[in-house]
Amino acid sequence: MVKRNALFIFLLTVIFSSEIRAQKTLSEGTIYFDISVQTGNSEPQMADMFDGAKATLSLRGSLSRSELSMSLGSTTTIYDHRAGSGVVLRDFGTQKLLIKMNKDNWADKNKKYEGIVFKPTGETKKIAGYTCEKAEAILKDGSMFTVFFTREVVAEDNDYDPQFKSLPGTALEYEAVAGNLKIKYSASKISFDPVPMQKFDIPKTGYREMTYEESTKKLPGN
C-alpha cells in the first residue's frame, strides 16, 4: 500500500510538472491580432473601414500598450497598472488627441466588465498554435460575447485588460461590439521577444491634450 501511494504521488508530480513546463508566462511580449467585422446589410461601408485592420497588445511587466490600426487612423492605449496612470492616443488624419487617464478613469472606462462571468462550453480549437477553450462571457447587464482562451500562456500581470482579468488564461479570440458592429479579434502570433521601453513612452508634443472627463463629453465610444 505504501509503495502504491508513493507511485501515485510520483505520477501526480510528473503530470503536474509537465503542465507547469507546458505553460509559458508572458512577462514581456506582443500578441498580434487580425480583425474581421460583421455589420448589417445596410452598413457595408462600415466593414470597409476595417478592411486590413490589425491590433497588437504589447506587455512588459505592469505596462501595457494596445493598438488598433485601420485605414482611417489608429487608437492606442498605454497604461501602467502599478502606477495607475496612462493615456489614450487617437490619431485620425489631422486629429491627434492625447487623453490622460488615472486609476479612477481606468476603472470608469472598464466598469461594464465588473462582475463578468465566464462559462466554459467544452469546445476547443487551435489559435496561433495554442490550444484554446471556448467560453461565454456574461456581463452584468445580461449581454454576452464569446471568447477563446489558452491556458498555455498566462500573463504575468493580468490587469492589462479588465474584461479578461478573471479568465484562467490568455484571450486569443474574442468579440467586441461597437454600435451595430461586431468586431472579432483573432490572434495570429504571440511573440516573446523583448519590448523596448520606448513603446510605452507618452508623447510630449504633437497631440492636443484632453482630460478623460472632457473626452467622455466630447467624443463617442468612451
N, C-alpha and C positions, 0 to 999 in steps of 0.2 A: 504493500500500500504506500509506503514511504517513497519507494522508487517510482511508483506510478504518479504520485503527486509531484515529485521532483521533475519528472518528464513533462507533465502537464504545464508546470510553471515555466520550464525551459522553452516549450513550444510557444507559449503565450509571449514570452520575452522576445523570441525570434520574430514572431508576427508583428509585435508592437514596434520592434526595432526596424523592421522592413518598411512599415508605414511611415516612421519618422524619417528614414532615409529617402523615401519617395517624395516626401513633402518638401517644397522649397519655400524659403522665406524671402519675400520681396521687400528687402530693406532699402533697395535702390534699383531703379529700373524704369522701363517705359512699356505701357501696353498700347498697341496700335489698333484702332477700330475702323472698320468700314461702316458706312451708313446707308441705309435704304429707307424710303419714305412711302407710306401709304396715305392716299388722300381720297376725297370724294371725286366722283366723275366730273363735278363742276369746277374742280380746282387743279387741273393737270399742271398749270404753270407753277404752282407751289412746289410740286415734286421736282420740276426742272431746276428750281433754285438750289436744291440739294444734290443735283447730279454731280457725282465725283467728290462729294463731301467726305472729309476724313476727320477723325478725332484721335487725340492722344491723351494719355494720362501718365505723367511723369512723377515718380515718388523718390524722395530722399529723406529718410528719417521721418520727421514730423512735417516736412514740406511737401506740398502737392501742387502740381500745375496741370490743369485740364484745359485742352484747347479744341475748339470746334472750328474748322476751316471749310468755307464753301466759296462759290464763285463771287458772291457779293462782299465777302469780308470774313472776319473772324471774331470769335468771342473767347477770351482767355481768363481763367480764374486761377489766381496764385494765392495760396493760403498757408500760413504757418499755424498748425493746430495746437502746438505747445504755447506759442506766444498769443494766440487768439487774435490774429490780425492778418489782413490781406487786401487784395484788390480784385475787381473785375475790369478787364480791358475790353472795350468794344471798338473795333477798327473796321469801319464800313465806309470806304471811299474817303471823303473829306471829314467825315465824322469820327473823331478819335476821342473816346471818353475813358477816364480813369475813375472808377467808383470805389471809394475806400470802404472797408468792412472791418468791424471789430467783432468780438466774440458774440455780442448780443445780435448784431446784424446777421452773422453767420447762422445763428440759431433761428432767427426770424425767416431768413431765406429758405431754410430747410424744415420749417415747422410742420409742413404737411406729411413729413416722413416719421414724425414722432409716433411711437406705438405701432410701427409697421410690423406685420406678422408674415412669416414665410411658411407656406405649406408645401412640403415635397410631394411630387406627383409620381415618382418612381421611374420617370422617363430619363434616359441618358443619351448623350451624343458627344462626339469629339469636336472640339473647337480649338483651333490653333495648336493642335497636337495634344491637348489635355482632355481627359475625361470629365464631362460636365453633367451635373444633375439639374433637372428642371424643377422649379418651384413657382408657386403662385404667390405673388406679393399682394397682401391685402392692406390697404391704408385705412386710417380711422374713419374716413368719410365713406367707406364702403367700396371705393373704386379699386380696381385690380390691374396688375400687369404681370407678365411672365418674365422670369429670369433664369438663365442657365449659369451655374457657378461651379468652379472646380475646387476641390479640397487639396489638390496637388500643389497649389500656390497660395500662400497666405501672406498678406501684407503685414509688415512689422508694426505699422501704425494704422489701425483700421478706421481711424477718424477721417480719412481722406474723403469719404463720401457718406454722409449721414444716412442716406437711404439704404446703404448696404452694411451699416455698422454691426448689425446683429446677424448678418449672414455668415454661416460657418465655412467661409471660403471666399474666393475672389470671383466677382461677376464678370463673365466673358461674353455674355449676350443678354441684352435686356431691351425693354421698350420704354419710350418716353412719349408723353402726349403733350402737344403744344397746339391749343385750339382744336381745329379739325384734323390736324396732322398726327399720324402715329409714326414715330421715328424709331427705327431699330438699330441699335449699336451691336456690332458683331466683331469680336477680336480676331485679327488676322495674325498677330505676332506678339509675343512677350519677350522683351529684351532685358537681360540682367546687367547690361553694360552700365558703367558709372554715368551719372547725370551731372553735368557741370553745374556748379553753384550759380553761375550766371543765368541759368534758365529760370531761377527764382528771384532775380533782381527785379525791383519795381521801377519802371521808367520815371525819371525825374523831369523830363521835358517831352514835348511833342503831343501831350494829351491835355484835354480840358478836364480838370478835376471836378468831382461832384461827390457829395456825401451819399451814403446809402439811402437816407430818408428822402433826399431830393430825387434820387433815381426811381424810387417806388412811386413817386407822384408824377414824374415826367415821362418815364419810359415804361412800355409794356413788357410783360414777360418776367417780372421780378417776383 
